[in-house]
């Protein structure tokens, strides 16, 4: 399926799934399940939430994961500090990569922001090299916007 169409459908379905719900835990849990169901060739999808000066594991689908990630550490911490999507074709070539699942070979991380405030990151891993590209980053950024705007974060 064309990635633009895939992500348009994902956003439409996420919007319908969220409905009037505003609880961020419930919405991130359903979002991770939806992404896990719809994205092929992935082995982990979930969220890390900013708490103080670190990212803390939130709702996810996949094997048990690292619980806390420092700002600027690994792919997630880098995305959080730079507030830019990170598309990593080979995680083993990324300086400071944090290994949670040794089967992961590539990764995409999208910051979650609302009103200039960093909320956390969306993190997706794949057991394949070069699984993600800029089209994935763009589509997943739209997913992040929906979640950031539709949830109550306090």
Secondary structure, DSSP 8 states (H G I E B T S, - for coil): --HHHHHHHHHHHHHHHHTT--BHHHHHHHHHHHHHHH-SS-SEEEEEEEETTEEEEEEEEES---SEEETTSHHHHHHHHHTS-EEES-GGGSTT---S-TT--EEEEEEEEETTEEEEEEEEEESSTT---HHHHHHHHHHHHHHHHHSB--
